[in-house]
Amino acid sequence: MKRFIKHLIKLSGILAFSAGILMAGSAMAQDSVAAVSDSAAVIAEASADAVVEEASSPINAVDTIWVLLAAMLVFFMQPGFALVEAGMTRTKNTANILMKNFMDFSAGSIIYWLCGFSLMFGAGAFMGWDGFGIGGVENPCENLPKEGYFIFQTVFCATAATIVSGAMAERTKFSMYIVYSIIISAFIYPIQGHWSWGGGWLSEMGFHDFAGSAVVHSCGGFLALAGAIVLGPRLGKYSKHADGKMHSNAIPGHSLTLAALGVWILWMGWFGFNPGSTVAATGTVDPDCYGGGILDNMSATAHIFVTTNIAAAVGAVTALVYTWIVYGKPSLSMVCNGILAGLVGITAGCDCVSIGAAAIIGLIASVVMCFSVNFFDTKLHIDDPVGAISVHGMAGFTGTVLTGVFAFEECGYSVLTQLIGELAIAGWSFGCGLIVFLAIKYIHGLRVESRIEEEGLDIYEHGESAYN
């Protein structure tokens, strides 16, 4: 009996202890549930605030992704330019050319970040300025993060700088090339870019250059013209014959395969260059800028894809027919430049001309390029190894002015305004180029020694060769 009572007392104690644990656990569970409920309420409140904030923000995710993808396509144009220039020049200078194209983008990105973007999009009439870096510049495009718009403009700046490289290939000191490339990215390109795209005086006049026939390509082309004039022709390019006239001697490039591949890359990259300049994939368009029944940015982007492609295709066929008639053989190198001339020509008005007008612009730009290449080479004796002056300078000039001729009527663009804007940009670029190149020539020297030019820049300038 005593043993039974002891066991009963122990059992009662265990039950009491267990009941206490269960009660404590229940209380803790209730506290935990309450804590979780409080946390959930806080999270829900924060999420609701975030949704409200996102809804009130003008930044659009789809627009941002589209512009960043377009920037990647324009960035990929850099190897396109490198391959075109390398293929149309000689093997002994290939490493030098590839290095220049790397530095165009690398040094240009840094300089454009430090001061170029502020000069181009900061507040001001002749030029902008809101301090170093991009922090002080008001976002020019509210539907994108400022960094997204900045990187898109950075790849455009690099394109303008690299155009100059081709016309001055095979005879320029690499150190001085870096100097003038930095000056272009820091001052020359951003200031004239401000006139058209940064709210400057040309934009106030109604000048229209949608994606850069003038701002990017004419700027680079006329800088290239100044550089080629100051630098002089390559050794052996021109010689005086028995008839007393100066004759042009062909200096073939080492690989049309590389050059053609570069053009294919550039053609693809242009689908970021032109359509990406909508800087939007959603929403409606500005009725003052578009015409032809284009009502939304998706339609505008698709239209620009088509006009860009048609101009390039017509430019190619035009150059083929031209060279077949004039030279008796269809020239691959001229067809490559015909494609590029069509692309450059349509870039100003790709948004505001019909598909048929785009074909006409591509045709005219290609013809102008073909005549220009021959004129600069045989008449003016200006040595341009890749035809950069004609492809970018002359075709860009042509396309910019023709935008005023063929633009949809409701857009209201004037031929006279287009001509004034193009002359201003060409004059600024050529004049600044002459000053910079002459200053470098007489202060330090712009051109390599004759012996280095004859044996190749790769070994003497870089200590290595592209081909071994």
ZAFIGU-149753 format. One record per residue (C-alpha): x, y, z. Coordinates in Angstrom, 3 decimals. Example, Ala and Ser with C-alpha at 12.3 -4.5 7.8 and 13.67 -1.06 7.14 Angstrom:
@u=12.300&v=-4.500&w=7.800
@u=13.670&v=-1.060&w=7.140
This chain:
@u=0.000&v=0.000&w=0.000
@u=2.788&v=2.396&w=0.921
@u=4.548&v=1.526&w=-2.346
@u=1.352&v=2.228&w=-4.299
@u=0.939&v=5.622&w=-2.574
@u=4.595&v=6.528&w=-3.407
@u=4.060&v=5.655&w=-7.061
@u=0.851&v=7.639&w=-7.077
@u=2.609&v=10.686&w=-5.613
@u=5.438&v=10.377&w=-8.238
@u=2.887&v=10.035&w=-11.020
@u=1.033&v=13.102&w=-9.790
@u=4.280&v=15.082&w=-9.752
@u=5.173&v=14.010&w=-13.281
@u=1.715&v=14.935&w=-14.497
@u=1.931&v=18.319&w=-12.781
@u=5.389&v=18.968&w=-14.288
@u=4.185&v=17.956&w=-17.748
@u=1.147&v=20.176&w=-17.396
@u=3.426&v=23.089&w=-16.458
@u=5.631&v=22.493&w=-19.502
@u=2.592&v=22.306&w=-21.761
@u=1.184&v=25.519&w=-20.326
@u=4.541&v=27.274&w=-20.748
@u=4.891&v=25.931&w=-24.258
@u=1.397&v=27.075&w=-25.079
@u=2.163&v=30.546&w=-23.806
@u=5.406&v=30.663&w=-25.808
@u=3.574&v=29.476&w=-28.884
@u=1.006&v=32.198&w=-28.452
@u=3.789&v=34.767&w=-28.062
@u=5.506&v=33.387&w=-31.199
@u=2.295&v=33.516&w=-33.180
@u=1.757&v=37.058&w=-32.023
@u=5.347&v=37.956&w=-32.979
@u=4.963&v=36.329&w=-36.394
@u=1.690&v=38.129&w=-36.896
@u=3.341&v=41.435&w=-35.978
@u=6.255&v=40.714&w=-38.390
@u=3.855&v=39.756&w=-41.154
@u=1.959&v=42.973&w=-40.589
@u=5.205&v=44.982&w=-40.820
@u=6.266&v=43.129&w=-43.996
@u=2.852&v=43.601&w=-45.551
@u=2.921&v=47.289&w=-44.721
@u=6.437&v=47.646&w=-46.197
@u=5.393&v=45.717&w=-49.313
@u=2.379&v=47.927&w=-49.739
@u=4.571&v=51.009&w=-49.407
@u=6.980&v=49.553&w=-52.000
@u=4.119&v=48.867&w=-54.404
@u=2.848&v=52.404&w=-53.979
@u=6.347&v=53.809&w=-54.467
@u=6.911&v=51.663&w=-57.584
@u=3.561&v=52.705&w=-58.982
@u=4.410&v=56.373&w=-58.468
@u=7.937&v=56.050&w=-59.978
@u=8.243&v=56.944&w=-63.688
@u=11.053&v=54.378&w=-64.185
@u=9.828&v=51.555&w=-66.384
@u=11.400&v=48.091&w=-66.084
@u=10.668&v=47.042&w=-69.673
@u=12.063&v=50.308&w=-71.058
@u=15.178&v=49.910&w=-68.932
@u=15.832&v=46.346&w=-70.064
@u=15.332&v=47.310&w=-73.714
@u=17.763&v=50.232&w=-73.541
@u=20.403&v=48.168&w=-71.737
@u=20.101&v=45.435&w=-74.374
@u=20.421&v=48.084&w=-77.091
@u=23.519&v=49.445&w=-75.332
@u=25.020&v=45.946&w=-75.443
@u=24.413&v=45.796&w=-79.198
@u=26.055&v=49.189&w=-79.731
@u=28.970&v=48.107&w=-77.544
@u=29.360&v=45.044&w=-79.784
@u=29.910&v=47.431&w=-82.698
@u=33.391&v=48.102&w=-81.285
@u=34.772&v=44.719&w=-82.436
@u=32.963&v=45.367&w=-85.724
@u=34.900&v=48.586&w=-86.258
@u=38.109&v=46.860&w=-85.171
@u=37.688&v=44.024&w=-87.673
@u=36.798&v=46.358&w=-90.550
@u=39.851&v=48.524&w=-89.899
@u=42.184&v=45.583&w=-89.338
@u=40.966&v=43.733&w=-92.425
@u=41.363&v=46.739&w=-94.708
@u=44.929&v=47.436&w=-93.580
@u=48.146&v=45.415&w=-93.536
@u=49.143&v=42.592&w=-91.191
@u=52.088&v=44.511&w=-89.745
@u=49.740&v=47.017&w=-88.075
@u=46.951&v=44.724&w=-86.849
@u=47.896&v=44.648&w=-83.158
@u=48.162&v=48.439&w=-83.189
@u=44.669&v=48.770&w=-84.657
@u=43.117&v=46.325&w=-82.194
@u=44.796&v=48.133&w=-79.304
@u=43.455&v=51.496&w=-80.493
@u=39.914&v=50.170&w=-80.580
@u=40.226&v=48.782&w=-77.057
@u=41.510&v=52.140&w=-75.807
@u=38.789&v=54.083&w=-77.604
@u=36.207&v=52.376&w=-75.465
@u=38.213&v=51.972&w=-72.257
@u=39.678&v=55.471&w=-72.005
@u=36.559&v=56.979&w=-73.554
@u=34.298&v=55.382&w=-70.945
@u=36.343&v=56.876&w=-68.112
@u=36.586&v=60.346&w=-69.626
@u=32.938&v=60.467&w=-70.653
@u=32.002&v=59.524&w=-67.077
@u=34.293&v=62.162&w=-65.571
@u=33.206&v=65.132&w=-67.683
@u=31.711&v=64.221&w=-71.081
@u=28.219&v=63.319&w=-69.869
@u=28.006&v=66.486&w=-67.783
@u=29.087&v=68.651&w=-70.736
@u=26.549&v=66.955&w=-72.987
@u=23.492&v=66.791&w=-70.728
@u=24.157&v=69.374&w=-68.043
@u=22.477&v=72.757&w=-67.936
@u=23.739&v=75.358&w=-70.407
@u=23.157&v=76.928&w=-73.816
@u=26.374&v=76.367&w=-75.779
@u=27.438&v=73.465&w=-73.589
@u=26.231&v=71.870&w=-70.387
@u=28.005&v=71.467&w=-67.056
@u=26.768&v=70.111&w=-63.748
@u=30.058&v=69.095&w=-62.170
@u=32.311&v=66.070&w=-62.560
@u=30.770&v=62.642&w=-62.821
@u=27.097&v=62.032&w=-63.429
@u=25.731&v=62.677&w=-59.938
@u=24.898&v=66.344&w=-60.488
@u=23.294&v=65.903&w=-63.902
@u=19.509&v=65.802&w=-63.916
@u=18.232&v=62.551&w=-65.420
@u=17.565&v=63.346&w=-69.118
@u=15.217&v=60.368&w=-69.485
@u=12.763&v=59.894&w=-66.627
@u=11.558&v=56.429&w=-67.640
@u=15.092&v=55.030&w=-67.147
@u=17.543&v=55.054&w=-64.257
@u=20.129&v=57.735&w=-64.923
@u=22.878&v=55.094&w=-65.040
@u=20.965&v=53.276&w=-67.796
@u=20.804&v=56.380&w=-69.967
@u=24.437&v=57.174&w=-69.178
@u=25.764&v=53.806&w=-70.375
@u=23.677&v=54.060&w=-73.543
@u=25.251&v=57.434&w=-74.306
@u=28.722&v=56.127&w=-73.396
@u=28.688&v=53.540&w=-76.179
@u=27.655&v=56.246&w=-78.652
@u=30.588&v=58.422&w=-77.600
@u=32.984&v=55.508&w=-78.123
@u=31.619&v=55.051&w=-81.646
@u=32.392&v=58.657&w=-82.607
@u=35.953&v=58.351&w=-81.309
@u=36.719&v=55.078&w=-83.069
@u=35.661&v=56.405&w=-86.499
@u=38.769&v=58.602&w=-86.538
@u=41.053&v=55.610&w=-86.095
@u=40.412&v=54.175&w=-89.546
@u=41.316&v=57.270&w=-91.536
@u=44.595&v=57.692&w=-89.617
@u=45.577&v=54.028&w=-89.586
@u=49.090&v=52.641&w=-90.182
@u=51.055&v=55.840&w=-89.499
@u=49.968&v=57.443&w=-86.201
@u=51.904&v=57.359&w=-82.918
@u=49.940&v=55.282&w=-80.432
@u=50.642&v=57.649&w=-77.527
@u=49.305&v=60.620&w=-79.480
@u=46.323&v=58.594&w=-80.619
@u=45.334&v=58.152&w=-76.968
@u=45.721&v=61.902&w=-76.397
@u=43.415&v=62.997&w=-79.191
@u=40.931&v=60.199&w=-78.492
@u=40.610&v=61.473&w=-74.919
@u=40.102&v=65.046&w=-76.146
@u=37.350&v=63.884&w=-78.515
@u=35.508&v=61.998&w=-75.745
@u=35.997&v=64.756&w=-73.177
@u=35.142&v=67.903&w=-75.150
@u=34.645&v=67.799&w=-78.917
@u=31.927&v=65.155&w=-79.086
@u=29.975&v=66.139&w=-75.912
@u=29.766&v=69.847&w=-76.726
@u=28.289&v=69.408&w=-80.191
@u=26.150&v=66.573&w=-78.818
@u=24.693&v=69.032&w=-76.311
@u=23.493&v=71.241&w=-79.161
@u=21.228&v=68.512&w=-80.511
@u=20.533&v=66.017&w=-77.735
@u=21.193&v=67.993&w=-74.556
@u=18.680&v=70.772&w=-75.078
@u=21.093&v=73.127&w=-76.861
@u=20.516&v=75.669&w=-79.593
@u=20.107&v=73.224&w=-82.477
@u=17.342&v=71.294&w=-80.731
@u=15.563&v=74.587&w=-80.032
@u=15.715&v=75.358&w=-83.780
@u=13.954&v=72.081&w=-84.553
@u=17.001&v=70.203&w=-85.839
@u=16.358&v=66.460&w=-85.920
@u=19.031&v=63.778&w=-85.651
@u=17.296&v=60.786&w=-84.124
@u=20.244&v=58.434&w=-83.595
@u=23.311&v=60.320&w=-84.769
@u=23.963&v=60.677&w=-88.511
@u=25.381&v=64.086&w=-87.639
@u=26.054&v=63.944&w=-83.887
@u=27.993&v=60.672&w=-84.041
@u=28.947&v=59.887&w=-87.635
@u=29.510&v=63.296&w=-89.206
@u=31.371&v=64.361&w=-86.085
@u=33.684&v=61.353&w=-86.365
@u=33.949&v=61.632&w=-90.151
@u=34.989&v=65.277&w=-90.220
@u=37.409&v=64.751&w=-87.353
@u=38.856&v=61.935&w=-89.482
@u=39.158&v=64.310&w=-92.437
@u=41.121&v=66.815&w=-90.339
@u=43.375&v=64.067&w=-89.020
@u=44.101&v=62.588&w=-92.452
@u=44.975&v=66.021&w=-93.851
@u=47.367&v=66.892&w=-91.023
@u=48.898&v=63.419&w=-90.926
@u=49.481&v=63.045&w=-94.655
@u=49.270&v=59.897&w=-96.805
@u=50.993&v=56.584&w=-96.120
@u=54.365&v=55.978&w=-97.704
@u=53.953&v=54.810&w=-101.307
@u=50.284&v=55.745&w=-101.543
@u=50.820&v=58.491&w=-104.131
@u=53.525&v=58.880&w=-106.756
@u=54.192&v=61.200&w=-109.651
@u=54.283&v=59.411&w=-112.995
@u=55.944&v=60.376&w=-116.262
@u=52.900&v=62.385&w=-117.304
@u=53.565&v=64.709&w=-114.368
@u=50.319&v=63.808&w=-112.620
@u=49.988&v=62.390&w=-109.128
@u=48.643&v=58.854&w=-109.225
@u=47.050&v=56.835&w=-106.447
@u=48.550&v=53.426&w=-105.756
@u=46.399&v=50.720&w=-104.217
@u=47.525&v=49.408&w=-100.810
@u=45.283&v=46.360&w=-100.312
@u=44.181&v=45.273&w=-96.893
@u=45.283&v=41.866&w=-95.639
@u=41.870&v=40.221&w=-95.061
@u=38.559&v=41.028&w=-96.690
@u=37.179&v=38.149&w=-94.623
@u=37.802&v=40.068&w=-91.397
@u=36.473&v=43.280&w=-92.931
@u=33.272&v=41.582&w=-94.131
@u=32.746&v=39.948&w=-90.728
@u=33.172&v=43.359&w=-89.124
@u=30.479&v=44.808&w=-91.385
@u=28.073&v=41.989&w=-90.464
@u=28.687&v=42.785&w=-86.785
@u=28.132&v=46.495&w=-87.378
@u=24.907&v=45.817&w=-89.273
@u=23.622&v=43.788&w=-86.327
@u=24.816&v=46.417&w=-83.841
@u=22.879&v=49.080&w=-85.720
@u=19.672&v=47.364&w=-84.596
@u=20.615&v=48.616&w=-81.150
@u=21.973&v=51.933&w=-82.393
@u=18.816&v=53.139&w=-84.156
@u=15.844&v=51.320&w=-82.542
@u=17.431&v=51.684&w=-79.102
@u=17.322&v=55.460&w=-79.496
@u=13.604&v=55.341&w=-78.795
@u=14.814&v=54.824&w=-75.181
@u=11.410&v=53.260&w=-74.561
@u=9.606&v=50.070&w=-75.516
@u=6.273&v=50.936&w=-73.922
@u=3.878&v=53.848&w=-73.913
@u=2.794&v=56.266&w=-76.612
@u=5.033&v=58.358&w=-78.838
@u=5.489&v=62.108&w=-78.997
@u=3.212&v=63.231&w=-81.866
@u=5.602&v=66.106&w=-82.622
@u=8.447&v=63.682&w=-83.366
@u=6.778&v=60.779&w=-85.154
@u=4.398&v=60.565&w=-88.080
@u=2.932&v=58.132&w=-90.557
@u=0.353&v=56.831&w=-88.106
@u=2.930&v=55.596&w=-85.575
@u=1.154&v=55.807&w=-82.217
@u=3.234&v=53.830&w=-79.712
@u=6.874&v=53.058&w=-78.978
@u=6.545&v=49.376&w=-79.897
@u=5.378&v=50.361&w=-83.384
@u=8.087&v=53.013&w=-83.611
@u=10.783&v=50.514&w=-82.673
@u=9.566&v=47.996&w=-85.244
@u=9.391&v=50.706&w=-87.911
@u=12.948&v=51.798&w=-87.154
@u=14.171&v=48.200&w=-87.431
@u=12.720&v=48.025&w=-90.935
@u=13.925&v=51.421&w=-92.190
@u=17.409&v=50.699&w=-90.848
@u=17.608&v=47.336&w=-92.587
@u=16.178&v=48.539&w=-95.910
@u=18.652&v=51.429&w=-96.131
@u=21.565&v=49.059&w=-95.512
@u=20.350&v=46.526&w=-98.060
@u=19.779&v=49.161&w=-100.748
@u=23.191&v=50.671&w=-99.953
@u=24.812&v=47.288&w=-100.577
@u=23.073&v=46.704&w=-103.924
@u=23.777&v=50.276&w=-105.025
@u=27.518&v=49.914&w=-104.379
@u=27.522&v=46.571&w=-106.201
@u=25.880&v=48.056&w=-109.311
@u=28.066&v=51.169&w=-109.179
@u=31.361&v=49.274&w=-109.036
@u=30.219&v=46.736&w=-111.630
@u=29.449&v=49.546&w=-114.085
@u=32.381&v=51.862&w=-113.290
@u=35.160&v=49.334&w=-112.621
@u=33.867&v=46.328&w=-114.541
@u=33.809&v=44.109&w=-111.437
@u=31.548&v=44.093&w=-108.369
@u=33.799&v=45.098&w=-105.459
@u=33.326&v=43.405&w=-102.074
@u=35.126&v=46.178&w=-100.191
@u=32.885&v=48.831&w=-101.747
@u=29.762&v=46.763&w=-101.066
@u=30.844&v=46.615&w=-97.407
@u=31.169&v=50.392&w=-97.353
@u=27.862&v=50.719&w=-99.227
@u=26.130&v=48.850&w=-96.409
@u=27.698&v=51.139&w=-93.843
@u=26.861&v=54.250&w=-95.876
@u=23.203&v=53.204&w=-96.010
@u=23.188&v=52.624&w=-92.262
@u=24.858&v=55.955&w=-91.535
@u=22.542&v=57.814&w=-93.908
@u=19.300&v=56.500&w=-92.388
@u=20.364&v=57.022&w=-88.781
@u=19.145&v=60.638&w=-88.581
@u=15.639&v=60.021&w=-89.908
@u=14.994&v=56.330&w=-89.288
@u=12.081&v=57.225&w=-87.019
@u=10.292&v=59.712&w=-89.251
@u=10.537&v=58.496&w=-92.859
@u=8.606&v=55.814&w=-94.705
@u=10.156&v=52.503&w=-95.734
@u=10.280&v=53.679&w=-99.358
@u=12.016&v=56.901&w=-98.334
@u=14.523&v=54.869&w=-96.318
@u=15.365&v=52.929&w=-99.487
@u=15.954&v=56.185&w=-101.379
@u=18.156&v=57.545&w=-98.575
@u=20.197&v=54.333&w=-98.591
@u=20.648&v=54.571&w=-102.356
@u=21.703&v=58.230&w=-102.337
@u=24.035&v=57.795&w=-99.352
@u=25.741&v=54.834&w=-101.050
@u=26.212&v=56.736&w=-104.333
@u=27.608&v=59.751&w=-102.447
@u=30.011&v=57.433&w=-100.622
@u=31.233&v=55.826&w=-103.865
@u=31.874&v=59.197&w=-105.533
@u=33.445&v=60.562&w=-102.349
@u=35.929&v=57.704&w=-101.937
@u=37.178&v=58.260&w=-105.479
@u=37.216&v=62.064&w=-105.113
@u=39.218&v=62.182&w=-101.893
@u=41.662&v=59.575&w=-103.156
@u=42.328&v=60.548&w=-106.778
@u=41.526&v=64.275&w=-106.785
@u=42.414&v=65.579&w=-103.316
@u=45.012&v=62.869&w=-102.546
@u=43.789&v=62.427&w=-98.996
@u=44.668&v=58.931&w=-97.820
@u=41.866&v=57.191&w=-95.947
@u=42.632&v=53.448&w=-95.694
@u=39.087&v=52.376&w=-94.760
@u=36.940&v=55.115&w=-96.321
@u=35.846&v=56.508&w=-92.951
@u=35.592&v=60.081&w=-94.235
@u=33.215&v=59.084&w=-97.012
@u=31.209&v=56.464&w=-95.100
@u=30.671&v=58.488&w=-91.940
@u=31.303&v=62.119&w=-92.886
@u=29.749&v=62.361&w=-96.348
@u=26.984&v=59.772&w=-95.919
@u=26.143&v=61.239&w=-92.510
@u=25.913&v=64.719&w=-94.024
@u=23.689&v=63.417&w=-96.812
@u=21.338&v=61.475&w=-94.553
@u=20.917&v=64.361&w=-92.125
@u=19.855&v=66.783&w=-94.856
@u=17.632&v=64.215&w=-96.590
@u=15.724&v=63.785&w=-93.325
@u=14.260&v=67.224&w=-93.971
@u=13.260&v=66.134&w=-97.486
@u=11.589&v=62.809&w=-96.691
@u=10.292&v=63.158&w=-93.121
@u=6.555&v=62.666&w=-92.544
@u=4.778&v=65.970&w=-93.094
@u=3.305&v=66.110&w=-89.582
@u=6.816&v=66.053&w=-88.089
@u=7.536&v=69.487&w=-89.573
@u=11.285&v=69.082&w=-90.117
@u=12.880&v=71.655&w=-92.401
@u=15.596&v=71.015&w=-95.006
@u=17.162&v=74.390&w=-94.175
@u=17.253&v=73.626&w=-90.445
@u=18.766&v=70.214&w=-91.152
@u=21.421&v=71.808&w=-93.369
@u=22.279&v=74.454&w=-90.769
@u=22.609&v=71.825&w=-88.061
@u=24.774&v=69.567&w=-90.193
@u=27.062&v=72.435&w=-91.247
@u=27.425&v=73.513&w=-87.620
@u=28.395&v=70.020&w=-86.444
@u=30.701&v=69.375&w=-89.423
@u=32.374&v=72.768&w=-89.034
@u=32.843&v=72.344&w=-85.282
@u=34.303&v=68.859&w=-85.670
@u=36.607&v=69.707&w=-88.558
@u=37.800&v=72.970&w=-86.967
@u=38.469&v=71.441&w=-83.557
@u=40.162&v=68.492&w=-85.251
@u=42.551&v=70.742&w=-87.156
@u=43.492&v=72.618&w=-83.979
@u=44.074&v=69.433&w=-81.970
@u=46.003&v=67.556&w=-84.657
@u=48.182&v=70.533&w=-85.603
@u=48.953&v=71.188&w=-81.935
@u=49.997&v=67.564&w=-81.415
@u=52.008&v=67.575&w=-84.643
@u=54.109&v=70.612&w=-83.722
@u=54.385&v=69.982&w=-79.978
@u=55.182&v=66.298&w=-79.870
@u=54.753&v=64.794&w=-83.325
@u=51.730&v=62.936&w=-84.652
@u=53.300&v=60.538&w=-87.123
@u=55.735&v=57.672&w=-86.595
@u=59.152&v=57.656&w=-88.255
@u=59.429&v=56.367&w=-91.820
@u=61.346&v=53.266&w=-90.765
@u=58.652&v=52.299&w=-88.241
@u=55.911&v=52.854&w=-90.802
@u=57.721&v=50.665&w=-93.335
@u=58.358&v=47.808&w=-90.924
@u=55.058&v=48.033&w=-89.064
@u=53.715&v=49.610&w=-85.904
@u=53.051&v=46.332&w=-84.097
@u=56.606&v=45.561&w=-83.022
@u=57.862&v=49.123&w=-82.590
@u=54.803&v=50.532&w=-80.814
@u=53.676&v=47.461&w=-78.846
@u=56.513&v=44.925&w=-78.875
@u=54.307&v=42.172&w=-80.259
@u=52.685&v=41.090&w=-83.503
@u=49.135&v=39.975&w=-84.226
@u=50.450&v=37.203&w=-86.503
@u=53.436&v=34.963&w=-85.745
